[in-house]
Structures are given as structure tokens and as C-alpha cells.
Amino acid sequence: MNEDYIAFVKEKFKGNIDVKYRQIQCKKGNILIVFIDNMSDSRFISQYIIQPIINKRENIENSNDIRKGILFANSIGIIETTHEMLYHILSGDVVIISDFYEGLIFCEAKNYTRRAVGIPITESVVKGPREGFTEAFVDNISLIRRKARNADLKFENVFIGKKSETVVIISYIKGVASDRVVAQVKKELKNMDVEFILDTNYIEERLSEKGTLYETVGYSEKPDVVTSKLFEGRVAVIVDGTPFVVTVPYFFYENFQMSDDYYLNKYISNAMRILRWIALGLSTLLPGLYVALTTNHFSLIPSIFVFRLSISRAGVPFPMVVEVLLMIFFFQVLREAGIRLPQPIGQAMSIVGALILGQSAVSAGFASETTVIIVALASISAFLTPKLYGAIAFWSTFLIIIAAVAGLPGFFVGFFMFLSELGSLKSCGFKYLFPMGTLKKFNFRDLILRDNLDSISEGFTNEDDKK
């Protein structure tokens, strides 16, 4: 009967010390219970599976007797293939195999090690919820459910990875999320042909716009942020094993919205948003404009500043463009070192290193004081919009080079190329600049500035598909 299944599972897990087998002698034959020790609840298995079977083993005739009258578990089902049997064992379930009746039974008894809900490191807030997602998808679903007690909130699962069979959850609110986006996300995920998936970045690369440094797919490790996106009509993707949740579509203006904007005073939040927009301009345009003016257009600079600039650059052996690029390179090295080192050491090294590097560069004649200030201001401003850091680094360097070659005309050409790329991008079929530059009707009460919380627009809904 089931001897082939028993032989298969023992051969497949041969040499694995964590796979446990418990054989129970019954009146008509033997029952084999298979589970993985460090992924299943041993106490639950002993009390609610093994003990009831032992107590009634004289009356067991078939699988229905076990499923309907013996097991004390919430989730019990029938296994039809060896693939299903392996999946349930590897997921922490208990598989029950007998040699005197047909059919295999699985019983949910998961209890693998998981990290407790903690404070998200990448999205710190001054005021607001402190809890963050964990690596267990069941915990992440419960965190969202607790904030959105809505019967239309859906969680649908797919399995991705031929070898890993990772659980991926698609979440959306029916009637609020765009049907077009939901269908596109489902299609893209089901068409993924990969051996394994370990992180949300596998999903992000599949859903994002190709050939750009801009983030056209959002992500967060805060349940309140993801829940608010769901209410706005976004689709969320949860990957088992990672604390980051993907949200699509993702728009350019979302780079300037932080989670505590909605928990702080409205006027303070709006001031911080304006500061972030200004920081984008400084980090992207300031170095290129500085190079254009000091290289090709001295007449546009006030004479007293030209005099001071010439004094500070006396003895610097490099052209202006080389000097600026060299200082940017030094700051990038410091930033990367600060990220890779352990957190306490990295923070101290970044601060001290920047101070020493800037002072030493000026003293050694590698750079002028003005250049150090310009590059430092641009580099620090880029940290205010962290998700745009890659795009800012590329475009600021490009503008520096083209400004050095062609002056202000080249700088403006590069600036319009920067705007053109932004206007050409899409996120799951929606313009990346949506609703800016589109004909869609949209309530602007949470676009640049934040209005009162009770009057903020819900964003887009299914009605957008009909327009």
C-alpha cells in the first residue's frame, strides 16, 4: 500500500539527523509519523497526535478514522503525491503514513525559530508605531490584519522557486486596488522561472522598470506604511524569509514621504517635505552647476567670490572637474565603509573620517575649501532621500562631466535629460510621475504637502482603469 512512500521518504532524508520517525504498532499494522524536529512543535506532536493515536490504535481501520476522530489539530489534509509529502515535511508539518490503508495524512504542527517583532532599523521614526515586519510571512500577515480589519483584504499565495518553493503572498484590497495591477503582479510572479528565491529583490527586479537606477517598486518593513499603501490601492508582495514587503505601483513623489509625516504636526511635516525636495536639487544639481560656473563662466560669479575662490585654489594641481570628482570619490568610499562596518564603529568612522579627510585634503592642496563644502553639502543632502541615492549619484556625476565639457549649455542639456528619464518611466503600467504630468484627476492633498489627515485622498482606485 504505502510501503513505497515509506521507502521514498527514508531514502530522501537519509543522513539527516533532524528528521524524526515515530512508529506506532496498531492492531492491523504500523503507523509511521515523520517530522523535522527543529521545525515542528514536539510537545504538540506528543500530546495531540501521538498520544491520541496510541490511545485508539485498536480501533483504527483507515485514514478517515484518524482525520475525523483522533487528531486534535486545526489543519489536517490528504497528501496525494510524493512532492506534496516532501513539501509538508520541509514546511514543519507532520506526515502520517500507514502500511495497512491507502492515503497519507498531514497535520500542521509548525514551530520553527523566528525573530520577535522589533523596531525596524531602516525606517526609524520620531513618533509613531515601532513594530516592524519579521522574516516569517505568517507574522507579517497578522501585523497587517491587525491594522486593517477589512473583509475585502485578500492574501493569496504562490510558490516560487523550483528548488526552494518559497511562499510568496500577494495582498490587496478588493475593490480598491487596480484590477490591472493585481492581474499584472499575479502574471509576473507565476511566470518566474527560477531555481530559488531568497529575498524580495527577486520580485523587485521582475516588477521594476528595466535599465534605470530609480526605484520603481516600493518596499518597507513597517506594517503601518504597507497598510496605508493597501488602502490607497497598492498591491503588496510578502516573501517568506525577508522582513521587507514590496508595494506596487510606486511613484516618484513617494520618495519624499516618510512614515512619521502622518504622526507629527502637519506644518512640521510639510517643512520637512520641502526640505527633502530642496535636498534633491542640491544633491543632483549643485556640483554640476558649481563646475559649470567655475570652469566656463567666471563672469557670472560675483567678483569678490572669484577672488576668494582663486586664493583657495592656489596650489591645487588638478582641474576643477577632477577636484570635484576626486572629493566625491572620497566621500563615497567613506560612506561605503561606514555601511559595511559594525554600526557603532561605522558611525564613528564616517564622522571622524569625513572631518579628517576634508581638512587633510585642503591642507595637502588636493582640494579647495569651497569644493569640500559643495561636495559635502551635496553628499549629505542625498541622504534625505535614501531611495534615490543611486540615481542621484549617477546624474550628479553625469552633470559634472557634461558641465565641464560644455559649460551651462551642457549642464541644462543634462538637466533636461534627467527630467526626460523621469517622465519616461513607468511602474506597473502607471506613469512614475503620476499624477504629475498626466491628465488623471487627482486630489493633491498629499502630493507635495500634507493636508489634514481626514481629508487626504485615497489615491487611485479601480476607477482609474475605466478612464
Secondary structure, 3 states (H helix, E strand, C coil): CCHHHHHHHHHHCCCCCCEEEEEEECCCCEEEEEEECCCECHHHHHHHHHHHHHHCHHHCCCHHHHHHHCCCCCCEEEECCHHHHHHHHHCCCEEEEECCCCCEEEECCECCCCCCCCCCCCCCCCCCCCCCCCCCHHHHHHHHHHHCCCCCEEEEEEEECCCCCEEEEEEEECCCCCHHHHHHHHHHHHCCCCCCCCCCHHHHHHHCCCCCCCCCCEEECCHHHHHHHHHCCCEEEEECCCCCEEEECCCHHHHHCCHHHHCCCHHHHHHHHHHHHHHHHHHHHHHHHHHHHHHHCHHHCCHHHHHHHHHHCCCCCCCHHHHHHHHHHHHHHHHHHHHHCCHHHHHHHHHHHHHHHHHHHHHHCCCCHHHHHHHHHHHHHHCCCHHHHHHHHHHHHHHHHHHHHHHHHHHHHHHHHHHHHHHHCEECCEECCCCCCCCCCCCCCECCCECCHHHCCCCCCCHHHHC
